[in-house]
Amino acid sequence: MKKLLLLLLFVCPPAFGALNLGSTDNLLEPEKAFRFSALPVDGGVEVRFLIADGYYLYRDRMKFEATGARLGKAQFPPGLAHKDEFFGEQTIYRKELRVRVPAEAAGPFDLKVTSQGCADVGVCYVPMESSARLTLASSGNVSIFSSDLEVAQ
């Protein structure tokens, strides 16, 4: 039954959000399970996720986009090998993830990060979109930070 509901989660994600299945009554909201922040660093942006105990993020389910800036290839740290029932062999992150993304921008820009994570109890969240308005440190301006988390529909 649990596997059927998880399969439905991937087929119809907007209808399910984070499921409550038996021992999953205490699941964290996605913005608490995966705390997002982003800040300008020399040559680009550092995207950070603080990941709650019992949760993990997939590397290959992460995407970076910007409006008003040009992004380079994301530089991920080594992760952990994980065999996933639905996605096969995956690289995941626990506790904390810091990704450096080279960026070029003449002024403030909007960064959008799409990510997906799961809880160890066997429940995966729908893809999340996190966003920040940033000004690169190399522009000489004071860095601006804000973030907004929303569930992708």
Accessible surface in RSA format (square Angstrom, percent):
REM  Atomic radii and reference values for relative SASA: ProtOr
REM  Chains: A
REM  Algorithm: Lee & Richards
REM  Probe-radius: 1.40
REM  Slices: 20
REM RES _ NUM      All-atoms   Total-Side   Main-Chain    Non-polar    All polar
REM                ABS   REL    ABS   REL    ABS   REL    ABS   REL    ABS   REL
RES MET A   1   172.32  89.2 125.31  82.9  47.01 111.9 113.51  96.5  58.81  77.9
RES LYS A   2    85.39  41.7  80.18  49.2   5.20  12.4  54.27  48.8  31.12  33.1
RES LYS A   3   134.82  65.8 132.06  81.0   2.77   6.6  78.87  71.0  55.95  59.6
RES LEU A   4    98.95  55.1  93.23  66.7   5.72  14.4  97.07  68.2   1.88   5.1
RES LEU A   5    38.09  21.2  38.09  27.2   0.00   0.0  38.09  26.7   0.00   0.0
RES LEU A   6    14.12   7.9  14.12  10.1   0.00   0.0  14.12   9.9   0.00   0.0
RES LEU A   7    87.46  48.7  87.46  62.6   0.00   0.0  87.46  61.4   0.00   0.0
RES LEU A   8    63.32  35.3  63.32  45.3   0.00   0.0  63.32  44.5   0.00   0.0
RES LEU A   9     2.70   1.5   2.24   1.6   0.46   1.2   2.24   1.6   0.46   1.2
RES PHE A  10    50.49  25.3  28.76  17.8  21.73  56.5  30.56  18.5  19.93  57.0
RES VAL A  11   100.95  66.4  73.57  66.6  27.39  66.0  79.49  69.1  21.46  58.2
RES CYS A  12    52.63  39.8  48.60  54.2   4.03   9.5  12.47  31.6  40.16  43.3
RES PRO A  13    37.53  27.4  37.43  34.1   0.10   0.4  37.43  30.9   0.10   0.6
RES PRO A  14    81.50  59.4  53.25  48.5  28.25 102.7  56.51  46.7  24.99 155.3
RES ALA A  15    81.25  74.7  39.38  60.8  41.86  95.2  51.04  71.9  30.21  80.0
RES PHE A  16    60.56  30.3  43.58  27.0  16.98  44.2  48.00  29.1  12.56  35.9
RES GLY A  17    26.91  33.2   0.00   N/A  26.91  33.2  25.83  70.9   1.08   2.4
RES ALA A  18    43.38  39.9  17.09  26.4  26.29  59.8  17.09  24.1  26.29  69.6
RES LEU A  19    18.17  10.1  16.31  11.7   1.86   4.7  18.17  12.8   0.00   0.0
RES ASN A  20   106.62  73.5  78.35  75.7  28.26  68.1  18.21  43.8  88.41  85.5
RES LEU A  21    25.38  14.1  20.19  14.4   5.20  13.1  23.49  16.5   1.90   5.1
RES GLY A  22    67.38  83.1   0.00   N/A  67.38  83.1  47.36 130.0  20.02  44.8
RES SER A  23    92.15  77.9  58.58  78.2  33.57  77.3  57.32 122.1  34.82  48.8
RES THR A  24     1.57   1.1   0.00   0.0   1.57   3.7   1.57   2.1   0.00   0.0
RES ASP A  25   107.61  75.4  82.86  82.5  24.75  58.5  28.26  66.5  79.35  79.1
RES ASN A  26   137.20  94.6 115.32 111.4  21.88  52.7  37.96  91.4  99.24  95.9
RES LEU A  27    33.74  18.8  10.32   7.4  23.42  58.9  11.39   8.0  22.35  60.2
RES LEU A  28    64.06  35.7  60.68  43.4   3.39   8.5  62.87  44.2   1.20   3.2
RES GLU A  29   101.20  58.1  98.41  74.5   2.79   6.7  28.33  54.8  72.87  59.5
RES PRO A  30    13.15   9.6  13.15  12.0   0.00   0.0  13.15  10.9   0.00   0.0
RES GLU A  31    79.40  45.6  73.97  56.0   5.42  12.9  36.82  71.2  42.57  34.8
RES LYS A  32   104.89  51.2 100.27  61.5   4.62  11.0  46.39  41.8  58.50  62.3
RES ALA A  33     0.00   0.0   0.00   0.0   0.00   0.0   0.00   0.0   0.00   0.0
RES PHE A  34     0.59   0.3   0.00   0.0   0.59   1.5   0.00   0.0   0.59   1.7
RES ARG A  35   129.83  54.5 125.37  63.9   4.46  10.6  36.42  49.8  93.41  56.6
RES PHE A  36    24.64  12.3   5.96   3.7  18.68  48.6   6.33   3.8  18.31  52.4
RES SER A  37    32.86  27.8  32.86  43.9   0.00   0.0  22.80  48.5  10.06  14.1
RES ALA A  38     0.00   0.0   0.00   0.0   0.00   0.0   0.00   0.0   0.00   0.0
RES LEU A  39    57.48  32.0  57.48  41.1   0.00   0.0  57.48  40.4   0.00   0.0
RES PRO A  40    13.39   9.8   3.82   3.5   9.56  34.8   3.82   3.2   9.56  59.4
RES VAL A  41    27.41  18.0  21.36  19.3   6.06  14.6  26.49  23.0   0.92   2.5
RES ASP A  42   122.89  86.1 107.54 107.0  15.35  36.3  36.72  86.4  86.17  85.9
RES GLY A  43    54.05  66.7   0.00   N/A  54.05  66.7  40.74 111.8  13.30  29.8
RES GLY A  44     2.58   3.2   0.00   N/A   2.58   3.2   1.80   4.9   0.79   1.8
RES VAL A  45     0.39   0.3   0.00   0.0   0.39   0.9   0.00   0.0   0.39   1.1
RES GLU A  46    15.23   8.7  15.23  11.5   0.00   0.0   0.14   0.3  15.09  12.3
RES VAL A  47     0.03   0.0   0.00   0.0   0.03   0.1   0.00   0.0   0.03   0.1
RES ARG A  48    64.60  27.1  64.60  32.9   0.00   0.0   7.69  10.5  56.91  34.5
RES PHE A  49     0.02   0.0   0.02   0.0   0.00   0.0   0.02   0.0   0.00   0.0
RES LEU A  50    97.87  54.5  96.05  68.7   1.82   4.6  96.40  67.7   1.47   3.9
RES ILE A  51     9.17   5.2   0.00   0.0   9.17  22.1   0.79   0.6   8.38  22.7
RES ALA A  52    27.76  25.5  13.91  21.5  13.85  31.5  25.79  36.3   1.97   5.2
RES ASP A  53   118.03  82.7  95.03  94.6  23.00  54.4  41.99  98.8  76.05  75.8
RES GLY A  54    33.06  40.8   0.00   N/A  33.06  40.8  21.35  58.6  11.71  26.2
RES TYR A  55    16.51   7.7  15.67   8.9   0.84   2.2   9.52   7.2   6.99   8.6
RES TYR A  56    15.99   7.5  15.99   9.1   0.00   0.0   2.13   1.6  13.85  17.1
RES LEU A  57     0.00   0.0   0.00   0.0   0.00   0.0   0.00   0.0   0.00   0.0
RES TYR A  58     0.12   0.1   0.12   0.1   0.00   0.0   0.00   0.0   0.12   0.2
RES ARG A  59    72.88  30.6  70.32  35.8   2.55   6.1   8.95  12.2  63.93  38.7
RES ASP A  60   102.90  72.1  71.10  70.8  31.81  75.2  25.32  59.6  77.58  77.4
RES ARG A  61    90.31  37.9  74.66  38.1  15.65  37.3  19.25  26.3  71.06  43.1
RES MET A  62    20.74  10.7   0.00   0.0  20.74  49.4   0.16   0.1  20.58  27.3
RES LYS A  63   116.52  56.8 112.46  69.0   4.06   9.7  64.05  57.6  52.48  55.9
RES PHE A  64    34.00  17.0  13.06   8.1  20.93  54.5  13.06   7.9  20.93  59.9
RES GLU A  65    70.06  40.2  65.34  49.4   4.72  11.2  29.88  57.8  40.18  32.8
RES ALA A  66    31.06  28.6   0.39   0.6  30.67  69.8   2.75   3.9  28.31  75.0
RES THR A  67   101.06  71.9  95.56  96.9   5.50  13.1  64.45  86.6  36.61  55.3
RES GLY A  68    55.94  69.0   0.00   N/A  55.94  69.0  35.81  98.3  20.13  45.1
RES ALA A  69    23.10  21.2   0.00   0.0  23.10  52.6   6.60   9.3  16.50  43.7
RES ARG A  70   168.88  70.9 163.20  83.2   5.68  13.5  70.13  95.8  98.75  59.8
RES LEU A  71    45.17  25.2  13.94  10.0  31.23  78.5  15.27  10.7  29.90  80.5
RES GLY A  72    37.42  46.1   0.00   N/A  37.42  46.1  25.98  71.3  11.44  25.6
RES LYS A  73   182.96  89.3 164.80 101.1  18.16  43.2 116.74 105.1  66.22  70.5
RES ALA A  74    19.94  18.3   7.59  11.7  12.36  28.1   7.59  10.7  12.36  32.7
RES GLN A  75   103.68  58.0  93.42  68.3  10.26  24.4  40.74  86.7  62.94  47.7
RES PHE A  76    57.35  28.7  27.50  17.0  29.85  77.7  28.20  17.1  29.15  83.4
RES PRO A  77    45.73  33.3  38.05  34.7   7.68  27.9  45.20  37.3   0.54   3.3
RES PRO A  78   127.97  93.3 102.94  93.8  25.03  91.0 112.29  92.7  15.67  97.4
RES GLY A  79    32.21  39.7   0.00   N/A  32.21  39.7   3.81  10.5  28.40  63.6
RES LEU A  80    92.77  51.7  90.54  64.8   2.23   5.6  92.77  65.1   0.00   0.0
RES ALA A  81    97.58  89.7  62.81  96.9  34.77  79.1  65.81  92.7  31.77  84.2
RES HIS A  82    44.44  24.3  39.14  27.2   5.29  13.5  28.19  29.0  16.25  18.9
RES LYS A  83   161.93  79.0 137.22  84.2  24.72  58.9  88.64  79.8  73.29  78.1
RES ASP A  84    12.90   9.0   7.75   7.7   5.15  12.2   1.49   3.5  11.41  11.4
RES GLU A  85   115.12  66.1  72.65  55.0  42.47 101.1  50.74  98.1  64.38  52.6
RES PHE A  86    70.19  35.1  36.76  22.8  33.43  87.0  39.89  24.2  30.30  86.7
RES PHE A  87    55.22  27.6  31.86  19.7  23.35  60.8  38.83  23.5  16.38  46.9
RES GLY A  88    31.09  38.3   0.00   N/A  31.09  38.3  28.53  78.3   2.56   5.7
RES GLU A  89   121.33  69.7  98.01  74.1  23.32  55.5  64.67 125.1  56.66  46.3
RES GLN A  90    25.07  14.0  17.00  12.4   8.07  19.2   4.60   9.8  20.47  15.5
RES THR A  91    28.47  20.3  27.12  27.5   1.35   3.2   4.23   5.7  24.24  36.6
RES ILE A  92     3.96   2.3   3.96   3.0   0.00   0.0   3.96   2.9   0.00   0.0
RES TYR A  93     9.47   4.4   8.10   4.6   1.37   3.6   9.47   7.1   0.00   0.0
RES ARG A  94    83.56  35.1  70.68  36.0  12.89  30.7  34.48  47.1  49.09  29.7
RES LYS A  95   142.66  69.6 135.75  83.3   6.90  16.4  98.58  88.7  44.07  46.9
RES GLU A  96    72.80  41.8  56.15  42.5  16.65  39.6  17.23  33.3  55.57  45.4
RES LEU A  97     1.02   0.6   0.01   0.0   1.01   2.5   1.02   0.7   0.00   0.0
RES ARG A  98   105.55  44.3  97.64  49.8   7.91  18.8  33.83  46.2  71.72  43.5
RES VAL A  99     0.00   0.0   0.00   0.0   0.00   0.0   0.00   0.0   0.00   0.0
RES ARG A 100    96.53  40.5  96.53  49.2   0.00   0.0  32.56  44.5  63.97  38.8
RES VAL A 101     1.32   0.9   0.31   0.3   1.01   2.4   0.88   0.8   0.44   1.2
RES PRO A 102    46.10  33.6  42.74  39.0   3.36  12.2  45.56  37.6   0.55   3.4
RES ALA A 103     9.11   8.4   0.00   0.0   9.11  20.7   1.07   1.5   8.04  21.3
RES GLU A 104   105.74  60.7  99.03  74.9   6.71  16.0  45.21  87.5  60.53  49.4
RES ALA A 105    25.98  23.9   0.15   0.2  25.83  58.8   7.48  10.5  18.50  49.0
RES ALA A 106   112.35 103.3  69.43 107.1  42.92  97.6  80.34 113.1  32.02  84.8
RES GLY A 107    19.07  23.5   0.00   N/A  19.07  23.5  14.32  39.3   4.75  10.6
RES PRO A 108    64.06  46.7  50.06  45.6  14.00  50.9  50.06  41.3  14.00  87.0
RES PHE A 109     0.58   0.3   0.00   0.0   0.58   1.5   0.58   0.4   0.00   0.0
RES ASP A 110    61.19  42.9  59.74  59.5   1.45   3.4  22.39  52.7  38.80  38.7
RES LEU A 111     0.59   0.3   0.00   0.0   0.59   1.5   0.31   0.2   0.27   0.7
RES LYS A 112    73.11  35.7  72.67  44.6   0.44   1.0  35.52  32.0  37.60  40.0
RES VAL A 113     0.00   0.0   0.00   0.0   0.00   0.0   0.00   0.0   0.00   0.0
RES THR A 114    21.51  15.3  21.49  21.8   0.01   0.0  19.13  25.7   2.38   3.6
RES SER A 115     0.00   0.0   0.00   0.0   0.00   0.0   0.00   0.0   0.00   0.0
RES GLN A 116     3.92   2.2   3.90   2.8   0.02   0.0   0.70   1.5   3.22   2.4
RES GLY A 117     0.05   0.1   0.00   N/A   0.05   0.1   0.00   0.0   0.05   0.1
RES CYS A 118     0.84   0.6   0.84   0.9   0.00   0.0   0.84   2.1   0.00   0.0
RES ALA A 119     2.81   2.6   1.61   2.5   1.21   2.7   1.61   2.3   1.21   3.2
RES ASP A 120    79.81  55.9  48.07  47.8  31.74  75.1  32.09  75.5  47.73  47.6
RES VAL A 121    60.22  39.6  47.27  42.8  12.95  31.2  56.55  49.1   3.68  10.0
RES GLY A 122    30.52  37.6   0.00   N/A  30.52  37.6  29.73  81.6   0.79   1.8
RES VAL A 123     0.03   0.0   0.00   0.0   0.03   0.1   0.00   0.0   0.03   0.1
RES CYS A 124    11.15   8.4  11.15  12.4   0.00   0.0   0.00   0.0  11.15  12.0
RES TYR A 125     3.38   1.6   3.22   1.8   0.16   0.4   3.22   2.4   0.16   0.2
RES VAL A 126     5.41   3.6   3.57   3.2   1.84   4.4   5.11   4.4   0.30   0.8
RES PRO A 127    38.77  28.3  38.77  35.3   0.00   0.0  38.77  32.0   0.00   0.0
RES MET A 128     0.49   0.3   0.49   0.3   0.00   0.0   0.49   0.4   0.00   0.0
RES GLU A 129    38.59  22.2  38.00  28.7   0.60   1.4   2.82   5.4  35.78  29.2
RES SER A 130     0.04   0.0   0.03   0.0   0.01   0.0   0.04   0.1   0.00   0.0
RES SER A 131    40.19  34.0  39.80  53.1   0.39   0.9  24.82  52.9  15.37  21.5
RES ALA A 132     4.00   3.7   0.00   0.0   4.00   9.1   3.66   5.2   0.34   0.9
RES ARG A 133   101.17  42.5  99.64  50.8   1.53   3.7  35.22  48.1  65.95  40.0
RES LEU A 134     0.00   0.0   0.00   0.0   0.00   0.0   0.00   0.0   0.00   0.0
RES THR A 135     1.14   0.8   1.13   1.1   0.01   0.0   0.38   0.5   0.76   1.1
RES LEU A 136     8.27   4.6   7.61   5.4   0.66   1.7   7.61   5.3   0.66   1.8
RES ALA A 137    44.39  40.8  27.80  42.9  16.60  37.8  30.07  42.3  14.33  38.0
RES SER A 138    93.43  79.0  53.73  71.7  39.70  91.5  44.66  95.1  48.77  68.3
RES SER A 139    45.51  38.5   9.92  13.2  35.59  82.0  21.83  46.5  23.67  33.2
RES GLY A 140    71.96  88.7   0.00   N/A  71.96  88.7  38.86 106.6  33.10  74.1
RES ASN A 141    83.65  57.7  68.79  66.5  14.85  35.8  16.94  40.8  66.71  64.5
RES VAL A 142   131.88  86.8 119.42 108.1  12.46  30.0 126.11 109.6   5.76  15.6
RES SER A 143    60.39  51.0  41.98  56.0  18.41  42.4   7.64  16.3  52.75  73.9
RES ILE A 144    80.67  45.9  77.07  57.4   3.60   8.7  80.67  58.1   0.00   0.0
RES PHE A 145   104.82  52.4  77.71  48.1  27.11  70.5  77.71  47.1  27.11  77.6
RES SER A 146    57.00  48.2  52.15  69.6   4.84  11.2  42.66  90.8  14.34  20.1
RES SER A 147    55.12  46.6  24.60  32.8  30.52  70.3   2.67   5.7  52.45  73.5
RES ASP A 148    91.57  64.1  86.76  86.4   4.81  11.4  17.78  41.9  73.78  73.6
RES LEU A 149    48.25  26.9  18.23  13.0  30.02  75.5  18.23  12.8  30.02  80.8
RES GLU A 150    98.87  56.8  92.76  70.2   6.10  14.5  34.86  67.4  64.01  52.3
RES VAL A 151    57.80  38.0  45.17  40.9  12.63  30.4  45.17  39.2  12.63  34.3
RES ALA A 152    28.21  25.9  18.82  29.0   9.39  21.4  23.56  33.2   4.66  12.3
RES GLN A 153   166.71  93.2 106.28  77.7  60.43 143.9  76.30 162.4  90.41  68.6
END  Absolute sums over single chains surface
CHAIN  1 A     8252.7       6263.0       1989.7       4525.0       3727.6
END  Absolute sums over all chains
TOTAL          8252.7       6263.0       1989.7       4525.0       3727.6
